[in-house]
């Protein structure tokens, strides 16, 4: 029974997070897997922002499509 006999790792994790937080790291960037989880989010966030700004500029200039002059 792995769950019943598992060692309590909470104190080790707590020390790890408190040490990183004391060095002023953001809480969501402390975990080693944070980049794997956050990178797709950042790509989508900034990609959609960039696409919105691009199309806003084209709309201001009078173009209603992504490419071309129509």
N, C-alpha and C positions, 0 to 999 in steps of 0.2 A: 504494500500500500504506500505509494509514493507521497500522496498528499498528507497522510497521517504522520509519517515518520520524517517529513521534510524539515530541514533546519530552518529556524527563524532568521531570515535575511533582512528583516526590517531595520535593525540597528545599523548594519553595514550600508544599506541604501540611504538611510537617514544621514549618516556621517558624510557620505559622498555628496548628497544634495546640499547639505548645510555648508560644506567646504566650498563647493562651486558657487553657491549663492553668496557666500561671504566675499568672494572675489568679483562680485557684481556681474555675474553671468545671468542672462535672462533665464527664467525658469523653464521655458519651453525649448531652450537650446542646450540644456545641461546633459540630457540623455544622449549617449553615443549614437542612437538611431534617429536622432532629430533631423539630420540632414536628409535622410531617406524619406522621411515623412513631410518635411517642409519644402523640399526643392520642387516637387510638382505643384504645390500650392503657390509658391513664388512665381513659377513660370506662368501659370494660368493668371495670376493676379496682374503681373506686369504686362503679359501678352495682351490680355483684354483691355488693359488701360491704354497701351500703345495703339492698339487697333481702334479704340474709341477716339483717341486724339487725332489719329490719321484721318479717320472718316469725318470727324468734326471739321478739320481743316479743309477737306475736300468739299464738304457741304457748304462751308462759308464761301468758298470760291465758286460755287454754283454747279459742281459736279455731283451727280447722284449715284455714281457707280464706284466700285473699288479701283478700277483701272480704266483708262481711255477717257475720251472727251464727251461721252454721251450722258 
